[in-house]
Amino acid sequence: MKLSLLAFSFLQEKSSHLSAALFGEDCEISHDQVYELLKYAALGKCHNATQPSWCHIYHQSHLAGVVVIVLHEMSQLHFYKFYLQFKHLRKVFQHRFTLPPSSASFLANLYGEGANMKPQNNAQGILLGFASSVSVTVIHLQCDPIIRKYGESKQGLTRYILTSKELKKNDYPLKGSPGCRGYVHTACDQQRTDGSPLFGLDCEMCLTARGNEVTRVSLVDAQGQCLLNELVKPESTIVNYRTRFSGITRKMLLPVKTRLPDVQSRLKKILPPDAVLVGHSLNADLQALQMIHPSVIDTSLLFARNEGRRFKLKFLAKAVLGKEIQCDQKLGHDPAEDARAALELAQFFIEQGPAKVAISNVFNSRIYKFFFFLSASFLDCLQVTGQKPLLLGRQEADSSGLCQSNMSTSNKQVTLEDVPLSTFSIIQFSLGPEYIASHLLAGFCEKVRSKLTDMLTIYAGPFEESFCLKAVKKEFGRCGPIQSLTVVTETYQPYVCIQYEVLEAAQLAVESLDGAEVAGSCIKVQRPVSAATLDCDVLIQELELDIENEGVIYVAGLKKSLTETDLQEEFSQLEALETLFLPKDLQSGRHRNCCFLKFQTSQSAVDALEVINSWAVKGSKLRSRKALASGHLWRWIWQMNHSREKQVGNSLCEKTAPLPDSVSLRLGWCLLQFVSDVNGIELRAALGTRGGHWEEA
């Protein structure tokens, strides 16, 4: 099976490599972060591109080219279903990340929908072509999307309020809509005038078992005064706090008593009957708040771009207001800051008028320079720098912005050996119908779920009739967190069925307790025998050898009273220890009785195993082994079990359908690694997109 890959080629003068130290639960990257990586790899500092915020590319200037290979419809489900078949892929790619679901075409967002640029024979010709197009835009302001939408004359704020048609098109909650049952109306039904008050609104969300739920709400008035800045505790179990973006941590929400209905009531009391809400992509905030408001100014639509593309709030705040928001030094976004920025942008637009805003898009160097190299479509930037993009593979949106193209609908018509030399290439493949049909995906889900469940399960026995179950649970609990423990009575002598929460715990139990004396009996420990577990030993071996688990060990037997600081101090004496990851229950937030240690080298990890297996911490004897499951696999297993528990009695399709894609079994994925060959050094990355779509943040 072909995989979606993206590969970066390098010259060999210096050792180019990638540093991306995401470990444990912190294994999800956004599509925006993938764009950061691509943009810096292809453009570099000389074209005002910045290092990605989540990783570091060394010696970027020695990149010879970039190749992006996309396999549409690929998901984590396929990766785990065909894990053993992907031996070469697993050997080559060192960095793997989970991608959240997406809603827009990857290629269209990359080069800009509808772009129709005609590259010249050299970089100078391309640059002249751009300068000419800019002159035409200046002369004919009516071609600017802002002028086309609002005209040139200055108007009152009511002109910029979204119409009912625009609200519906942009997925705003509307009264009477089927998906908005139970939503709270703000009751702000008074006729709006140009003197109606403006209020900036922004929310931060965490991922729960139900999807995105509000965890913080901020409301500011027209003077920028904060009227509401409230933490909110979701009703559902939090799956991912998304602290890097939301700034929300478990510790922050622990003492919070405020729930969504409380915030809804406060907003209704604060907002006057003719209030106009301002925000950036405010539809997402109102959906999360489960509130309906009829009068909205959306700054992501107000500062219009061609083909419906949108500026980010951070970019607009810098380019228009000269303000830095969402700084990397801060932990997550500040919703009050974002609400205030959106409000000031709307006020600027209303005060200056469309013509001045449109002209500033061309003449204002703050905007123009950022437009091409920080916010413009990615391939627009490549064209300006004289690079020649290339598209191969299945037909998608208009590709006229690419220098060369070889479109086809068949994977067989494009082979990697046929790829001509280009500084930036995109190769697209599609999964066959035998891998993406909904009923077949349901079968894949059930098979993978069943296999992982069997691998997490062990049977121990036989025991005496009067054995102590508590002693058995205590002994097997030293191998790791137990999800369930039941006594099997159908046999002549009793056995115990134990299902663990992590693969390492089950394997450790098989390795350390098979043949041991437990609860007064010499027992045998084994996994259930089924067709799915026949290759279990091979799979365990491959997981151990997986390059992602290189230098990582699993440690069990920790007392739950130990804190992360205690463990850091305890393990600090181990040589070359790089990172400690203490898994937490995604439902309760409490840490388990196990942890993972990542070392700088494989040998350091092997040496640590010998030391740890003879250790006792706070009177508790430790057990350890090589790691098997990476952070994204561990989280994926938890999400599978959790979705199953939540919807017992339903079919598999019914189980997964109501859940958000980011909690379901069809997450996308991205794999990265630098490798060396006779031609130089390449950074290769496997990229799987769920649903064949991509998102522009």
N, C-alpha and C positions, 0 to 999 in steps of 0.2 A: 504494500500500500504506500502511495506517495504521501509525504507529509508537507505541511506548510512550513517553509523555512525562510528566514531572512539572513543573508550572509554579507559580511563586510570584508572586502579584500584590502590588504595592507602591503606596503613596501617593506623590505626586511632590514632597512638600515638600523632601526631601533626596534626593541621588543614592545609592540603595541599590545595592550591588554586591558581588560575590563575589570573593574572592581565593583561588585554589587553585593554588599554584605547584608542581605535580607535573610533572616533566619527565624525559625519557629513560626509563630502565628503571623509574623509580619511578612507574608509571602504574596500579598496581592498588590499588583500594580495597575494603574489606570491606563486607558488608551492614550490619554494625554501624555503620560510618562513615556510610552513607547514613541510618540512623536518627538518628545524631547531627545530621546536617544538617536532617532533617525536624523533629526535636524542637525544635531551637533556632529554626528559622524560624517554627514555629507558636506556641511558648510564650514564648521569650525569657527574659531575666534575671529579669523580674518574677515568673516562676513557677519559679525555681530551675533553669532549663535553662542549660547552659553552651555556650560557643562550641564548634563541632566541633574536634576535635584536629588535623584535617588541612586545614582551610580556615577562612576568616573571612568572616562575613556582616556588612557594614556597615549601620548604621541599621535593624536588625531591627525596632525598635519601629514603623516606618512600613509594615510589611507589612500589606496589606489582606486577604490570603488566600493559601491554598496549594492547588494542584490537582495531584494525582498521577495521571498517565495511564500505565497499565501494559499492555504488549503481551506476553502470555505466549508462550513458546517463541522469542522473538526472541534472536538470538545474534550474535556477531561475524561468523560465517559469512554470515548474511543481510545484515549491514551492508556487508561487502566485496563480496558478490555483486551487490548492487544499489546500489553506491556512486554511480554516475553518476545514477541515478534519484533519489537522496536529496539533490539539489542544495540545496533550501531548508533541509533539516535541517542540512546541513554549513555552510551560510551562517549560520544562526542560533546554533548551539551552539558555544561557545568551548572548553568543558572536556569532555574525554572520558576515560573511565577503564575499565579492565578490571574486571569483577566475577568473583570465583571462583564455582564451582558452589554450588548451594544445595539444601537438603533439606526445607524446611518451607514452608508457604504464606505468602506475603508478607502478604496481607491478615489472615490469622489471627494472625500474630505482631504485626502493627501494632496491632490493636485488642483482641487477647486472645481466644483460642479460647473459645467458650462464653459470652462476656460477654453479659449480658442486662440492660443498664442502660436504664432508662426516663427519658429526659431530660424535665425540666419546661420551662415556658415561659420561665423566666429563670434567670440564673446562680445567684440565691439559692436557688431551688427545687432546682436540681441539687445544690448544696452541702448543703442540708438532707437531700436524699435519701441522699447519701453518709454524712452523720453518722448517719442512722438505721440504715443498713446496718451501720456499724461497731458501733453499740450492740448490734444483734442478734448480731453475731459475738462480742462480748465475753460476752454472756449465754449464748450457745449455743456453747461452745468446741468441742463435738463436730462443729460444721460446719467447723472449721479442718482443712485437708488433713493437717497434721501429726498432729492428734489422731485423725482418721479412720484414719490409717495405723498409728500406734504406740500409741494410747490415751493416757491422762493420767498414768498412774503411771510413776515413774522405773524404768529397767531397765538391765541390763548391756549391754556392747558387742555381745554376740552377737545381741541383738535387732535390731541395726541393720546386720548383715552382709547383703548382698544374697543372696537365694535363687537357686537355679538358674534358676528361671523369670524372675526379674528380670535376671539376668546375660544370659540369651538375648534378652530383650526389648530391652535397652539395648546390644546389639551388643558384648558382651564376648567375647573369644576363649575358646572352650570346647574341652575335650578331645574329639576325635572329630568336630568340625565340619569340613565340607568346605573351608571357607576358611582353616582353621588348620593345614593340613598343613605339617610342618616347624617348627612353633612349639615353643619350648622350655618345658617345664613346670618351675615353681620347685621342685617336689618337696616343697612344704610341705603334707603330707597329714595331719598330726596333728590330732586333735580340738580345736576351738577352745573356750576357756572365757572367762568374763568377765575373767580375768586374763591372757589372751593379749596379747603385745606389739603395739603399734601402730607402723606405719612410714609416714611421708608420702612419696609418690612423685610426681614431676613431670618431664616431658620437654619439650624444645623441638625442633621439627621444621623442616626445610627442604623445599622442593619439589624433587623430582628427577624424572628421566624415568620412574621407577616410581611416583611419588606422594609421599606424606609419609614421610620417613625421619628417624630420630632423629639429632640432632646434639649434644644435651647431655642428660645424665641426672643427676638429683639425688635422693638418698634421705636422709631424716632420721629419727632415732629419737624415742621418746616425750618425751624431754627437749629436743627441738629441735636436737640435735647433728647436724651434717652427716656422714653416713657415706660418702657417695659424691657426687662432683660432677665428672663426667667429660665431656670433649668426645669426640664420636664422629664419625669420617669415614665418610660413606655410601659404599656400593659403587657406586651409580649416579651419573651425571652430575647435578650440582646445577643446576637451572633457575632457581631463585629462592631466595636465602638468607633472604628475609623478615626482614631485619635489624630493621625497625621493631618487629616482634613477638618474634622469637626472640633478638635481640641478637647473632646469629651473623654473622660476616663471613668473607670468603674468607681474609683474613690470619690469623684465629684458627685456621682449620682446616688451613692449609698444613703446619705441623709435626706435626700429629696423626697418630699411628699406630694408635690404638685403633679397632677395628672393632666392629660389633654383637655378634658372638660373644664378644668379650672382655668386654663389659659384661654380657651374659647370664650368663656364668660368674661374674663378681664378685657379681652380685645373688644368684645361687643360694648362694654361699658365705656372704654376709652374713645372709640371711634365715633365722631359726630355723624349725623344722618347723611351729610353730603361729602363724606371723606373720600379722597382718591388715594389708593395705595400705589406706591412706587417700589419696584424691585427689579432685580436682574434674573430673568427666567423665573418670574414669580409664580408661574403655574405649579412648579414643583413644591414650593413652600405652601401654597394654599391646599394642594392635594395632601401633603403631609399633615397639615393642620386640620384637614377635613372641614374646610370652611368655604363658603361661597360669598364672593364680593363682586358687585357688578361693575365697578369703575376702577380700572387698572392702567397704569403706564408702565410698560415693560421696557427697560433701557436696552435689553439685548435686541429688541426689535426696533426701538427708537433710532439708534445709531445703525441704520440699515447698511448691509453689504450686498453685493451682487449674489444672485442665485440663492438667497436665503441664508447664507453663512452668517455667523455671528461673532462679534468681538467678545473676548473675555472681560469680565468686570475689572480684573487686575490691570489689564492693558488699557482700558478706557480711563481708569482712575489716573494712571501714570501719564497717558498721552494727552488727555483733555484737561484734567484737574492738576496735573503735576504732583500727584500724591502717591506714595508707596503704601499699598495695602497687601495683606496676605503674605507678609514677609517670611522668608525661610527661617529666620531666627525664632519666630513665634511657633508655639505648639498649636497647630490647627488655625482655622479661620476665626475671626472675631465677628459674630453676626451683627453687632451694633455698628462696627466699622464698615462692614459691607452694606448695611442698610443706609448708613449716612452717605457713603460713596454713591450709591444708586440714586438717592434723593438729590444730591448735588449735581449729578449728571443730568437729571431731568430738568432741574432748575436752570442749569447752563443752557440746555437746548431751548427751553421756552424763552429765556431772556435774550439769547443771541439770534434765534431764528434759524430755519433750515439752511438758508443760503450761506450764512457765515460758517455754519458747521460743515457744510459740504465743501466750501472753499478750503477750510482748515484741513480737511482730509487730503487735499492736494498739496497745499503750500506749507502747512505747519510741519517743520522738520521733525518735531517730536513724534507726530503721527506718521508721517510719510516713511521715515527710516524704520520705525518699528513695524509699519505695515508690511514692508517687504521681507524683513529679516526676522521678525518675531511673531507676526500675526498673519501674514499673507499665506496663501496656499503654499504648501511645501514645494511643489514643483515650479511654482512661479519663482521662488527664490533660486532654485537650481538653474532655471532659464537665465535669470539675471547674471548669474556667476559664470555662465558659459558652459555649464555641464549639459550633457545630452542624455536625458532620461529615455528609457526604453520600456515598452510594455509587451509582454508575451503572455499568451494563454487565453483564457475564456473572455468573450466579449462582455463588457460591462457598460458603464456610462460613456459619454463622449470622451474619446481619448485623443482628441486633436491637439492637445497641449503637449503630447509626447513626440519626441523627435522621430522615433521609429516605432513601428508596432507590427505585431504578427498575431492577429486575433484568431481564435478558434474556439469551438465549443467542446472539443475532444482533448482529453489529457494526452492521448497517444500522439497527437500532432506536434507536441512540444517536448523536446528532451533537453536536458541540461547541457549536453554536448553541443547543441545547436545554438546556444546563447551567444550572440555576438558581443564584442567588448563594448562596455558602456560604463560611465561613471556611476550611474544610478539605474538599476533595472528592477522591474516588478514582474514576477512570474506567478500566474494564478492557476490553480487547479481546483477541481470540484470533486467531492466524494460521490461515488456512484449511488444510485437509488437504493441499492441493497444495504447501505449503511446509514441512510438518513430517513427512511420511511418511518412514520410515527409508531406503527405497530412493531417494527423491528427494533426501534430505539427502546421501546418499553421492554422488549425481550432482553436487550443488552443490559438495561438497568437492573432487571431482576437477576440476571446471571452474575453480574459484577457484585451486586449487593449480597447475593447468596454465597459467593466465593469468599468475599471478605468476612462475612459473618462466620463461616466455617473456619477461616484462618484465625479468627479471634477467639474461637471456642476450643476448649480442651475437656477431655473426660479423664477423671482420676478415680482409681479404685483397684480392686474391691476393698471395702472397709468392713469392719465387724458390724453386726446388727446394732450394737449400742454405742457406735462411734460418736465422738463429740464434733458436731458440725462447726462450732465456733473455733475449735482448734484448726480445722481444715481451712476455714476462711482466713484465719490469721496467717497461716503458713503460705497459702497461695497469694494472699494479699501482699506479701513481701516482694512478689514479682512485679506488681504494678496494680493500677486501679481496676477493680472488678465492677463490671456493669450488672451482672446477674449471677446468681448461684442457686442451683436447684439440685435436689436429690433424685437420682434415678432409681426407682424401686421395681422396675419390670424385670430386673436381672436377679439371679439367685442370691447374690450378695449386693448390697447397695453400692452404687457409684455416685460420683458428684459431677455435674455438668457446670463448668465455669466459663462465662463469656467475659473477656477482658475488653477494655476500652482502647488499648493500643496493641499493635502487632508484636512489639518487643516483649510485652508482658507475657503473652501467650507462648512465644518461642522460648522465653527464659524459663517458664514453668516446665515446658517439655524437656529442656536441656538439663535443668538443675534438680527437678523433683521426680523424674522418671526413675523408678527403682529405689527411691528414698523411703524412709519410714515416717509416716505421717499419721497422727491420731492412733498410734499403736499398730498400724498395718503397713506392710511393705507393698507399695502401690505401683501401678503402671500409669503413666501419663501419656496421652496421645490425642491427636486431633480426630474429629469424626472422619470416617472413610466414606467418600462419595466421589462421583465422577469429577467434580470440580476440584477436589483436593488431591487428585492423583499426581499432579505436578507441583504440589505444594513445596516440597523440598527444593526443587529447581527454582521456584519463584523466590523462596527465602534466600537462597544463595545469590540470585541475581540482585535482589534488593540490597543485600550486604555489599555487593560489588558496585552498586550504583554510584557513579561519580559524585552525585549530590550528597551521598552519605559518607563521603571520604572524610576521615578525621573527626567523625561524630560518633559519640557513644551514648548509650542509654543507661541511666542509673535509677534503681528502684530501692524501696525500703526506707524512704525518707519519712520522718515524722511530720504530720501535717502542721504541727506547731512551729516548725522551722520557717523562717522568712527567707526571701530571696537574698537579703543581706547576709543572713547566717550562712547560707550556702556559698555565697561568693567568698566569704572569709574562709570557710572550710576547704573549698577547692582551690583557693588561690595558690596553694603550695604546689599544685600540679604544674609541671613544666609545659610551656607553650599553650596554655589555655587561652582561647580567644573569646568565646562567648558561652554564657549559660542561659538556657531557655527552660523556664519553669512553666509547664502547661497548666492552664486553668480550666476548670469546668465552665463551658460556655453558657451554662444555664445559671449556676449559682455564683460563678466568679471565684470560687475557692480553688486553691492549687491542689493538684493531686499529689500522691506520694511518690512521684518520680520526676526526673528532669533529664535534659539532654545537654551534653557538653561538647562544644566544637573546639578542636585543636588546630593549630597551624599546620601540622603535618600528620600523616597517617601513622608514622612511627610513634609520635607523641601520644596519639590516642591508644595505640596498642600498649605502650608502657603504662598509661594511666589505668587501663583495664586490670593489669596485674596488681596495681597498688590498691585500687578501689575495692576489689573483691575481698580484700583482707581488712577493710576499714569498718569501723562502727562510728556512727555520728549520733551523739546524744543517747548512747546506749542502743541504737538501732543498727543492726548489721546490714550493710549495703550489698546489693547484687547488681551486676552490670554486664553489658554485652554491646556488640556493635549495633548501631542504629539501623532500623529497617525502613521506617516511614518518615518522610520529610514533613515539614509543617503543613504544606498544602494537601498532602494525602491524609494526614491525621485529621485536619479540619473537614475534609471531604467525607471521611468515614463518619465523623460526628454528625454532619449534616444529613447524611443518608439515614442513620439511625434515628435522628431527631424527627425527620420528615415522616418516617415510618410510624413512630410512636404517636405523632400528632394526628395521623389519619388512618388509624387501624380500621380494617373492615372495608376500605375502599380499594378499588383496583389500582394498579401501579400508575396508570395514566391519570386517574383521579387524584392520586397522591401528589403527583408532581405538578399538575396543571395549576392549582391555586397558589402555589408557592412562587415567589419571585425567582427569576432565572439565576440570580446570584446565590440562591440557597438551594436551587435544584441541582440535578446531576449533570447539567449541560453547560458547565462553565467553560469559557475559553481558556487558553493557556499560551504561555510564551517561554521559550527556552533560549538561553544565550551561552555562547562559549567562544573563546579565541583558540584557534588551532593552527598548527604550522604544517606547511607542506613544501614541496620543492619550489613552488612559485612564489612563496612568501607566507605572510600570516593573514589569516582570515578571522573575523568575528562572525560566527554563524548563530542564527537564532531561529528556533522553530516557533511558528506563530499560528495558532488555531483560533478561528473566529466562530462563535456560536451564531448560527443563522446567516452566515455570510455577510454580516454587516459590521460597521465600525462606527465609532462615536467621536464627535469633536466636542471636547469639554468646553 
